[in-house]
Amino acid sequence: MLLKILSPVIVISFLVLIHELGHFYLARRFGMHIQQFSIGFGPPIFQFTRNSTIYRIGVILFGGYVAIKGVDPSDEPPSPDAFRAKPFSHRIIVLLSGSLFNLFSAYLVCMISFLITGISVIPYTTVEQPVGAFHAGDIILKVADKPVRYWDDFVKYTSTTPDSVIVTVLRDHDTVNVWYHKHEPLQPLIPPVIGTVKRDGPAWRAGLRSGDRIIAIDTIPITSWNTLVTTVRAYQPGDTVYVKFTRNDTIHTVPVVLGSQRILENGTLRNVAAMEILIPHQRIRLGLHAPIRAATEIWHMILLFFQILKQMLTHQLSPKLLGGPLSLIQVTATTVGWGLSAILRLFYILSTQLAIFNLCPLPPLDGGLIFLTFIERMRHKPFTRKGYELAQTIGWLLLILLLIYVSYNDIQRIFKLK
């Protein structure tokens, strides 16, 4: 319980520390004087001074900053150790360094995760329901002559092909080629065997464990994972259901008080009933392929960020999906119960998102300061103190409005379950 409470603070503080260390290290390397290095905002709960730099921890741990001498414009000529006295390239590198450190740490954690835990795949390739030219029970063998060993292979190959592709299946002991169209909702036949149980979740508290095979919910027979999900979501969070399952060839029945889970449906989030269990996965060790796979993973995270942003701007996704500090706390605390692999994955996702967000061209974010630095470069003169302060004020107001909006979304999701 203590770890669950402290985990959001630990994760957020560590992400901020890495980001600010990037600014700190490069600024020092380029001879800039660091006035303050702070993790958190507000009054300090701890601080000390070393080499004329104040190191502090603020009471509000959602953020941090490195105060570099001479960032703001001044009527006086900058001293040699001031930010504005350094070459343009050095200033840009220092402003970029926080996000670069976050991206590099995300890559390292992702690679370590792949080396330690490998990647999880769905080890089934049998079609559950008839869709289009597919029959129930078809076993997928190839997609355009590419062998399919896991369902993940099928998803990967079909996502990078045109709208239609030839798929080879095994049907009644015969090999058959059929056309697959991307709009067809093909689902794998996954047995209703529990892969992972979230610690302290509804199923865990009821005594269900990994490897248990669910055969019924109340009086409804369960024949596949898809049937299990559909059946559970027909109830409401907080309902009690009786789960019949087999363990070591013995049938047991236990009451489970259903929890809740947020799912994305038609561009909006909604809460549904959940037992907080995961499908049976197979872990694959990557070995020497881990560095390349980690780089690909982080790149896909970056592309996904901009894809989601585009969908929000084009009204394909609701901006109500945006979450703030409360969502971040909730997600971090919840992830702890899913184990090491989930924690590492959350870290590199958040580190990547923090890197991108800080590069938004909005003062006082790093991207905003980079934007102002480029404008000064094009104008061949610095901003006046008044103009610089105006840009900072507008940026802060926009950030505060964004914070209010995402916090309102958080409150809506937490206290107004739909």
Legacy VTK file of the C-alpha trace (Angstrom):
# vtk DataFile Version 3.0
C-alpha trace
ASCII
DATASET POLYDATA
POINTS 418 float
0.000 0.000 0.000
2.820 2.422 0.879
4.498 1.775 -2.489
1.196 2.429 -4.263
0.889 5.803 -2.500
4.498 6.857 -3.042
4.921 5.511 -6.598
3.467 8.589 -8.391
5.801 10.895 -6.433
8.824 8.663 -7.105
8.139 8.271 -10.844
7.312 11.936 -11.475
10.258 13.205 -9.420
12.648 10.866 -11.240
11.374 11.998 -14.658
11.795 15.649 -13.673
15.247 14.963 -12.205
16.456 13.413 -15.484
15.044 16.320 -17.501
16.629 18.994 -15.329
19.940 17.117 -15.168
20.079 17.477 -18.944
19.874 21.263 -18.710
22.247 21.317 -15.726
24.952 19.171 -17.305
25.080 20.911 -20.694
24.854 24.398 -19.171
27.807 23.591 -16.924
29.754 22.114 -19.851
29.294 25.354 -21.810
30.400 27.516 -18.865
27.002 28.872 -17.837
26.432 29.637 -14.164
23.593 27.677 -12.514
21.836 29.790 -9.906
19.301 27.152 -8.753
18.593 23.489 -9.369
15.107 22.650 -8.132
12.946 19.538 -8.134
9.441 20.816 -7.461
7.991 24.286 -6.987
6.978 26.367 -4.000
8.700 26.733 -0.627
11.670 24.388 -0.171
11.388 21.369 2.100
15.138 20.823 1.731
17.972 22.862 0.240
21.705 23.472 0.382
24.231 25.652 -1.448
27.364 24.435 -3.193
29.666 26.435 -5.476
27.161 29.340 -5.385
24.376 27.079 -6.745
21.268 26.464 -4.619
20.008 22.858 -4.757
16.444 22.472 -3.494
13.349 20.276 -3.341
10.020 22.143 -3.424
6.781 21.107 -1.763
4.986 20.742 -5.123
6.785 17.903 -6.898
4.981 18.176 -10.270
7.825 19.850 -12.111
11.180 21.475 -11.598
13.597 23.962 -13.089
17.223 24.928 -13.577
17.729 28.665 -13.156
20.594 29.638 -15.486
22.146 33.065 -15.122
21.216 35.530 -17.835
18.325 33.736 -19.552
16.049 36.776 -19.281
17.054 39.843 -21.339
18.695 42.701 -19.486
19.666 46.274 -20.226
23.188 45.484 -18.953
25.739 43.564 -21.093
25.711 39.857 -20.088
28.611 38.534 -18.018
30.801 35.802 -19.592
29.060 33.044 -17.600
25.545 34.158 -18.594
23.246 32.230 -20.933
22.948 35.106 -23.398
26.732 35.537 -23.623
27.115 32.086 -25.169
26.957 31.180 -28.887
23.535 30.566 -30.435
24.260 26.846 -30.955
25.204 26.384 -27.281
21.990 28.036 -26.115
19.847 25.834 -28.378
21.632 22.674 -27.210
21.108 23.600 -23.544
17.392 24.215 -24.149
17.072 20.909 -26.033
19.085 18.906 -23.525
16.254 18.268 -21.047
14.076 16.595 -23.666
17.065 14.758 -25.151
17.914 13.329 -21.720
14.288 12.215 -21.306
14.291 10.519 -24.712
17.619 8.825 -24.049
16.489 7.606 -20.617
13.249 6.341 -22.186
15.299 4.415 -24.735
17.588 2.943 -22.053
14.690 1.853 -19.825
12.855 0.392 -22.828
15.954 -1.546 -23.878
16.538 -2.798 -20.311
12.886 -3.838 -20.112
13.204 -5.813 -23.350
16.446 -7.421 -22.137
15.034 -8.394 -18.723
11.432 -9.286 -19.464
11.392 -9.580 -23.255
8.231 -8.703 -25.150
4.817 -10.263 -24.680
2.956 -11.766 -27.638
-0.412 -13.462 -28.073
0.539 -17.081 -28.858
-2.658 -17.882 -30.767
-3.474 -17.640 -34.474
-6.909 -19.293 -34.653
-9.873 -17.194 -35.829
-12.731 -17.115 -33.306
-15.755 -16.004 -35.366
-16.557 -16.117 -39.101
-15.707 -12.743 -40.669
-15.701 -12.079 -44.415
-13.951 -14.974 -46.152
-12.699 -16.416 -42.848
-14.339 -19.344 -41.078
-14.385 -19.935 -37.339
-11.447 -22.197 -36.516
-9.230 -21.072 -39.416
-5.571 -21.114 -38.371
-3.631 -18.231 -39.925
-0.351 -19.401 -41.448
0.861 -16.526 -43.631
0.134 -12.920 -44.589
1.385 -12.285 -48.160
3.877 -15.158 -47.834
5.166 -13.874 -44.472
4.897 -16.606 -41.795
2.617 -15.874 -38.822
3.672 -17.404 -35.497
1.719 -15.112 -33.167
-1.353 -12.920 -33.511
1.010 -9.961 -33.149
2.620 -11.001 -36.460
-0.780 -10.908 -38.161
-1.502 -7.407 -36.779
1.941 -6.119 -37.775
1.837 -7.464 -41.336
-1.747 -6.398 -42.081
-1.171 -2.878 -40.709
1.656 -2.263 -43.198
-0.110 -3.631 -46.280
-2.725 -2.104 -48.618
-6.432 -2.282 -47.804
-6.604 -5.923 -48.895
-4.086 -8.741 -48.672
-3.949 -12.493 -49.308
-3.886 -14.550 -46.096
-3.072 -18.260 -46.047
-5.053 -20.312 -43.506
-5.303 -23.941 -42.473
-8.963 -25.024 -42.781
-10.104 -28.611 -42.213
-6.564 -29.897 -42.852
-6.368 -27.991 -46.169
-4.364 -24.870 -46.976
-6.602 -22.089 -48.318
-5.844 -18.545 -49.532
-8.431 -15.912 -48.621
-8.645 -12.136 -48.950
-8.444 -10.070 -45.759
-9.807 -6.505 -45.782
-8.601 -4.069 -43.126
-12.093 -3.080 -42.004
-12.909 -6.681 -41.023
-12.899 -7.111 -37.198
-10.996 -10.382 -37.081
-10.400 -11.692 -33.535
-8.169 -14.542 -32.289
-9.617 -17.451 -30.357
-8.004 -17.051 -26.932
-8.824 -19.561 -24.184
-10.315 -18.018 -21.001
-7.185 -18.783 -19.010
-5.872 -16.067 -16.708
-2.430 -14.837 -17.703
-1.778 -12.105 -15.116
-3.807 -11.027 -12.101
-3.420 -7.470 -10.872
-2.228 -7.562 -7.283
-4.947 -6.335 -4.876
-7.430 -6.133 -7.779
-10.943 -7.696 -7.716
-9.835 -11.098 -9.053
-6.793 -11.206 -6.770
-8.870 -10.457 -3.669
-11.297 -13.228 -4.648
-8.447 -15.739 -4.825
-8.079 -16.093 -8.607
-4.533 -16.633 -9.831
-2.533 -16.992 -13.038
-3.331 -20.243 -14.851
-6.928 -20.521 -13.622
-9.378 -21.348 -16.424
-12.733 -19.543 -16.146
-15.659 -21.693 -17.262
-18.675 -19.617 -16.163
-19.756 -16.199 -14.887
-22.897 -16.726 -12.812
-24.860 -19.073 -15.105
-23.264 -17.888 -18.374
-20.771 -20.381 -19.875
-17.405 -18.909 -20.871
-15.731 -20.481 -23.909
-13.193 -17.824 -24.918
-11.530 -14.654 -23.673
-13.777 -12.548 -25.891
-16.853 -14.147 -24.309
-15.388 -13.439 -20.868
-14.829 -9.740 -21.633
-18.280 -9.297 -23.192
-19.972 -11.036 -20.254
-18.157 -9.039 -17.558
-18.811 -5.708 -19.308
-22.553 -6.464 -19.315
-22.421 -5.845 -15.549
-21.742 -2.602 -13.683
-18.657 -1.735 -11.607
-19.348 -2.796 -8.031
-21.621 -5.716 -8.988
-20.865 -9.115 -7.451
-20.607 -12.067 -9.820
-19.904 -15.716 -9.117
-16.932 -16.974 -11.103
-16.601 -20.702 -11.755
-13.091 -21.816 -12.682
-10.839 -24.834 -12.789
-7.499 -25.166 -11.059
-5.525 -28.433 -11.084
-8.576 -30.262 -12.530
-10.727 -29.098 -9.603
-13.760 -26.818 -10.069
-14.110 -23.828 -7.738
-16.613 -20.983 -7.467
-15.811 -17.617 -5.850
-17.680 -14.290 -5.570
-15.919 -11.380 -7.282
-16.818 -7.739 -6.685
-16.153 -6.160 -10.080
-13.898 -3.157 -10.362
-13.828 -0.584 -13.148
-11.681 0.054 -16.189
-11.588 2.955 -18.638
-11.789 1.962 -22.302
-11.707 4.042 -25.469
-14.909 3.651 -27.454
-15.941 5.786 -30.442
-13.342 8.425 -29.574
-14.388 8.834 -25.923
-13.511 7.167 -22.641
-16.072 5.249 -20.623
-15.928 3.133 -17.498
-16.788 -0.550 -17.733
-16.832 -3.417 -15.234
-13.565 -5.359 -14.996
-11.957 -8.193 -13.063
-8.480 -6.695 -13.687
-6.880 -9.739 -15.272
-4.867 -10.103 -18.479
-4.911 -12.657 -21.256
-2.259 -15.390 -21.329
0.827 -14.019 -23.057
4.070 -15.578 -24.118
7.341 -13.824 -23.366
9.972 -13.685 -26.114
13.567 -12.824 -25.268
15.078 -10.379 -27.761
18.763 -10.711 -26.894
20.922 -8.640 -29.255
17.809 -7.356 -31.051
16.707 -5.424 -27.929
18.532 -2.132 -28.795
16.963 -1.951 -32.275
13.525 -2.973 -30.997
13.746 -0.342 -28.225
14.590 2.401 -30.738
11.615 1.320 -32.877
9.346 1.337 -29.823
10.308 4.886 -28.798
9.916 6.099 -32.395
6.421 4.617 -32.526
5.622 6.380 -29.217
6.623 9.708 -30.760
4.539 9.072 -33.897
1.575 8.002 -31.754
1.758 11.272 -29.790
1.420 13.335 -32.959
-1.187 10.988 -34.416
-3.384 11.451 -31.344
-2.811 15.219 -31.453
-3.865 15.277 -35.117
-6.997 13.231 -34.368
-7.951 15.668 -31.600
-7.427 18.693 -33.826
-9.562 17.083 -36.550
-12.258 16.078 -34.011
-11.690 12.362 -34.534
-10.889 12.056 -30.821
-12.432 14.060 -28.006
-10.114 16.476 -26.106
-11.793 15.112 -22.975
-9.320 12.229 -23.309
-6.591 14.591 -22.092
-5.599 13.855 -18.511
-3.864 15.952 -15.887
-2.068 15.420 -12.569
-4.879 13.352 -11.037
-4.894 10.969 -13.999
-1.123 10.700 -13.818
-1.286 9.813 -10.108
-4.077 7.318 -10.710
-2.361 5.588 -13.643
0.992 5.387 -11.850
-0.528 3.970 -8.661
-2.563 1.432 -10.661
0.414 0.292 -12.752
2.365 -0.823 -9.662
-0.024 -3.753 -9.259
0.793 -5.132 -12.720
4.476 -5.826 -11.989
7.938 -4.765 -13.160
7.304 -4.938 -16.905
4.297 -2.599 -16.656
6.194 -0.148 -14.416
9.132 0.045 -16.835
6.764 0.514 -19.765
4.946 3.345 -17.969
8.271 5.039 -17.259
9.460 5.106 -20.865
6.026 6.191 -22.114
5.870 9.104 -19.640
9.504 10.047 -20.295
8.841 10.192 -24.050
5.671 12.255 -23.564
7.461 14.654 -21.201
10.219 15.159 -23.774
7.756 15.991 -26.555
5.499 18.163 -24.407
8.439 20.291 -23.254
9.296 21.031 -26.875
5.914 22.658 -27.522
6.584 26.220 -28.791
5.009 27.827 -25.758
6.975 29.894 -23.209
8.019 29.028 -20.519
8.451 25.472 -21.866
11.795 24.615 -23.481
10.210 24.671 -26.929
8.895 28.176 -26.297
12.325 29.422 -25.248
13.844 27.799 -28.341
11.199 29.584 -30.444
12.047 32.947 -28.845
15.781 32.310 -29.299
15.265 31.651 -33.021
13.202 34.840 -33.372
15.990 36.818 -31.724
18.441 35.217 -34.129
16.360 36.262 -37.138
15.866 39.789 -35.760
19.593 40.089 -34.959
18.729 41.599 -31.588
17.339 40.361 -28.260
13.835 40.958 -27.013
13.238 43.873 -24.717
12.596 42.919 -21.110
8.978 44.047 -21.526
8.423 41.958 -24.690
10.062 38.896 -23.167
7.947 39.161 -20.006
4.792 39.546 -22.108
5.585 36.347 -24.037
6.241 34.523 -20.752
2.991 35.806 -19.233
0.916 34.702 -22.237
2.610 31.292 -22.160
1.944 30.843 -18.446
-1.702 31.836 -18.858
-2.188 29.288 -21.653
-0.487 26.576 -19.579
-2.663 27.386 -16.557
-5.792 27.224 -18.729
-4.627 23.845 -20.070
-3.988 22.626 -16.519
-7.470 23.734 -15.428
-9.047 21.976 -18.423
-7.237 18.649 -17.965
-7.849 18.763 -14.204
-11.564 19.260 -14.912
-11.417 16.208 -17.198
-9.794 14.257 -14.354
-12.518 15.253 -11.902
-15.199 14.321 -14.450
-13.677 10.884 -14.950
-13.109 10.154 -11.271
-16.366 11.449 -9.785
-18.772 11.191 -12.696
-18.381 7.647 -13.972
-20.102 6.976 -17.278
LINES 1 419
418 0 1 2 3 4 5 6 7 8 9 10 11 12 13 14 15 16 17 18 19 20 21 22 23 24 25 26 27 28 29 30 31 32 33 34 35 36 37 38 39 40 41 42 43 44 45 46 47 48 49 50 51 52 53 54 55 56 57 58 59 60 61 62 63 64 65 66 67 68 69 70 71 72 73 74 75 76 77 78 79 80 81 82 83 84 85 86 87 88 89 90 91 92 93 94 95 96 97 98 99 100 101 102 103 104 105 106 107 108 109 110 111 112 113 114 115 116 117 118 119 120 121 122 123 124 125 126 127 128 129 130 131 132 133 134 135 136 137 138 139 140 141 142 143 144 145 146 147 148 149 150 151 152 153 154 155 156 157 158 159 160 161 162 163 164 165 166 167 168 169 170 171 172 173 174 175 176 177 178 179 180 181 182 183 184 185 186 187 188 189 190 191 192 193 194 195 196 197 198 199 200 201 202 203 204 205 206 207 208 209 210 211 212 213 214 215 216 217 218 219 220 221 222 223 224 225 226 227 228 229 230 231 232 233 234 235 236 237 238 239 240 241 242 243 244 245 246 247 248 249 250 251 252 253 254 255 256 257 258 259 260 261 262 263 264 265 266 267 268 269 270 271 272 273 274 275 276 277 278 279 280 281 282 283 284 285 286 287 288 289 290 291 292 293 294 295 296 297 298 299 300 301 302 303 304 305 306 307 308 309 310 311 312 313 314 315 316 317 318 319 320 321 322 323 324 325 326 327 328 329 330 331 332 333 334 335 336 337 338 339 340 341 342 343 344 345 346 347 348 349 350 351 352 353 354 355 356 357 358 359 360 361 362 363 364 365 366 367 368 369 370 371 372 373 374 375 376 377 378 379 380 381 382 383 384 385 386 387 388 389 390 391 392 393 394 395 396 397 398 399 400 401 402 403 404 405 406 407 408 409 410 411 412 413 414 415 416 417
